[in-house]
Amino acid sequence: MESKRLSQTFSCGHCSNIAAMESIGHIFKDSKKEDSHDPYPAPEEGYYYDVLICPACTRENIVKYFWHDFMESEEDVSYEYLYPIDNDIPLGLPNEIKLAYKAAQKVKLIDPNSYALLIRRLLELICFDREAEGSFLSKKLKHLADKGEIPEKLVKVAKGLRLFGNIGAHERGGSLSEKEIPILTNMIKSILEYIYTAPHLAELAERKLKEIEKSK
């Protein structure tokens, strides 16, 4: 019996279960127009499209990623969700950041304190992903501002998230309620959209312009 081909760990767009999924369809679309008579063909590059089945709800997820022959491992791959579309998730998030964001969203209506704690963890992951330096989260966020990754005003937003996370983590620090959930959500989305979504959209626009120029 042929063994199942499993994907990386994903969060199902239907049920939010986080797991490796079975790939039932794998299609490659070459982005180059090669000359069949060329004795030295260019390296292969293009997009892979994967249809993945969630092991929990058994529904389909479709992802897309770019690949070329010089990429050394799947760690270089950036996945784009094509189906189902979740308009609540900021565009352009790395897979690990997206998983952490979705994990936080799953508990926000169950336990606001746990939600705040997971949002604080998400801040730590963002700092790690962007190679921020510093022994404390506050210093890491300041380093991101110094590098131009985020504006100084967003450092204040991140500081507010950190303080909310501290409240969620300590019993004597008080308790959060559902009233604070929209504040936390909008604050973290503003940071994610600045760091990831804006550059992602700029890259898509630049890529589209190049495609238009080539087609002329």
C-alpha positions in Angstrom: 0.0 0.0 0.0 1.3 3.4 -0.9 2.1 5.6 2.1 0.3 8.9 2.5 2.1 12.1 1.6 1.8 14.5 4.6 2.1 18.2 4.5 3.8 20.5 7.0 1.7 21.4 10.1 -1.3 23.6 9.1 -4.3 25.1 10.8 -7.5 23.9 9.0 -9.4 26.7 7.6 -12.7 25.0 8.4 -12.3 23.6 12.0 -9.0 25.3 13.1 -7.5 21.9 14.0 -3.7 22.1 13.8 -2.0 19.1 12.3 -0.1 17.7 9.4 -2.5 16.9 6.6 -2.7 14.3 3.9 -2.0 15.7 0.4 -4.4 14.2 -2.2 -3.4 16.5 -5.0 -0.1 18.0 -6.0 0.2 20.1 -9.1 3.2 22.1 -10.4 2.9 25.0 -12.8 6.1 26.2 -14.4 6.4 30.0 -14.5 8.8 30.0 -17.4 8.3 29.5 -21.1 11.2 27.3 -22.1 12.6 26.6 -25.5 12.3 22.9 -26.0 15.5 23.0 -28.1 17.6 24.8 -25.5 20.4 22.4 -24.5 20.9 24.3 -21.2 17.4 24.7 -19.8 16.9 27.2 -17.0 16.4 25.9 -13.4 12.9 24.8 -12.7 10.7 27.4 -10.9 7.1 27.9 -10.4 4.1 27.3 -8.1 3.0 24.1 -6.4 -0.7 23.7 -5.6 -1.6 21.2 -2.8 -5.0 19.9 -1.9 -4.8 18.9 1.8 -7.4 16.9 3.8 -7.8 17.8 7.5 -7.6 14.7 9.7 -10.2 16.1 12.1 -13.0 17.3 9.9 -11.9 15.6 6.6 -12.6 18.8 4.6 -10.3 20.2 1.9 -7.7 22.9 2.2 -5.8 24.3 -0.8 -2.4 26.0 -0.4 0.0 27.4 -2.9 3.7 28.0 -2.7 6.6 29.1 -4.9 9.6 26.8 -5.5 12.8 26.9 -7.6 15.7 24.5 -7.9 18.1 26.6 -5.8 15.9 26.5 -2.7 17.5 24.1 -0.2 14.6 23.1 2.0 10.9 23.6 2.8 11.9 26.1 5.5 12.4 28.6 2.6 8.8 28.0 1.5 6.1 30.6 2.2 2.6 29.2 1.9 -0.5 31.1 0.7 -3.9 29.8 1.6 -6.3 29.7 -1.4 -9.2 27.8 0.2 -11.0 28.4 2.4 -10.6 32.1 2.6 -10.6 33.5 6.1 -11.0 37.2 5.9 -10.3 37.7 9.6 -6.6 36.6 9.2 -4.2 39.3 8.0 -2.5 38.5 4.7 1.1 37.5 4.3 1.6 35.8 7.7 4.4 33.1 7.9 2.9 29.8 8.7 4.1 29.7 12.4 2.7 33.2 13.0 -0.6 32.3 11.4 -0.9 29.2 13.5 -0.2 31.2 16.7 -2.8 33.8 15.7 -5.5 31.3 14.9 -4.7 29.5 18.2 -5.3 32.7 20.1 -8.6 33.4 18.2 -9.9 30.0 19.2 -9.9 30.8 22.9 -10.8 34.5 22.9 -14.5 33.9 23.6 -13.8 31.1 26.1 -11.2 32.8 28.3 -10.1 36.4 27.7 -7.1 36.0 30.1 -5.8 33.0 28.1 -6.4 35.1 24.9 -4.2 37.9 26.3 -1.5 35.4 27.2 -1.5 33.9 23.8 -1.4 37.3 22.1 1.7 38.1 24.3 3.3 34.9 23.1 2.5 35.9 19.5 4.4 39.1 20.1 7.4 37.0 21.2 7.1 34.9 18.0 7.0 38.1 15.9 10.1 39.4 17.6 11.9 36.0 17.0 10.8 35.9 13.3 12.1 39.5 12.7 15.3 38.7 14.6 14.7 41.4 17.3 17.5 41.7 19.9 17.0 42.3 23.6 16.7 40.3 26.8 13.1 41.5 27.4 10.1 41.8 25.2 10.0 45.5 25.6 13.6 45.8 24.4 12.9 43.5 21.5 10.0 45.7 20.4 12.2 48.8 20.7 14.8 47.2 18.6 12.2 46.5 15.9 11.3 50.2 15.9 15.0 51.2 15.7 15.3 48.9 12.7 12.3 50.5 11.0 10.3 47.3 11.2 7.5 49.1 13.1 6.9 52.8 13.8 7.4 54.1 17.3 3.6 54.5 17.8 3.2 50.7 17.3 5.7 50.1 20.0 3.2 51.7 22.4 0.5 49.5 21.0 2.7 46.4 21.6 3.5 47.6 25.1 -0.3 47.7 25.7 -0.6 44.1 24.5 2.3 43.1 26.7 0.6 44.6 29.8 -2.7 42.9 28.9 -0.8 39.7 28.7 0.7 40.3 32.1 -2.7 40.7 33.6 -3.9 37.5 32.0 -0.9 35.6 33.3 -1.1 36.7 37.0 -4.1 36.1 39.3 -3.3 39.2 41.4 -3.0 41.4 38.4 -6.8 41.5 37.9 -9.0 39.8 35.3 -9.9 40.6 31.7 -13.4 40.5 30.3 -15.0 40.2 26.9 -15.0 44.0 26.7 -11.2 43.9 26.2 -11.2 41.3 23.4 -11.9 43.8 20.5 -9.1 46.0 21.8 -6.6 43.2 21.9 -7.6 41.9 18.5 -7.4 45.3 16.8 -4.1 46.0 18.5 -2.4 42.8 17.4 -3.9 43.0 13.9 -2.4 46.5 13.4 1.1 45.1 14.2 0.7 42.1 12.0 -0.6 44.1 9.1 2.2 46.6 9.3 5.0 44.0 9.5 3.6 41.3 7.2 0.5 42.4 5.2 1.8 45.7 3.8 5.0 44.2 2.4 3.1 41.1 1.1 0.7 43.3 -0.8 3.5 45.4 -2.2 5.3 42.2 -3.4 2.1 41.0 -5.1 1.7 44.3 -6.8 5.3 44.4 -8.0 5.0 40.8 -9.3 1.8 41.6 -11.1 3.4 44.7 -12.8 6.3 42.5 -14.0 3.9 40.0 -15.4 2.1 42.8 -17.3 5.4 44.2 -18.6 6.4 40.7 -19.9 3.1 40.2 -21.6 3.5 43.4 -23.7 
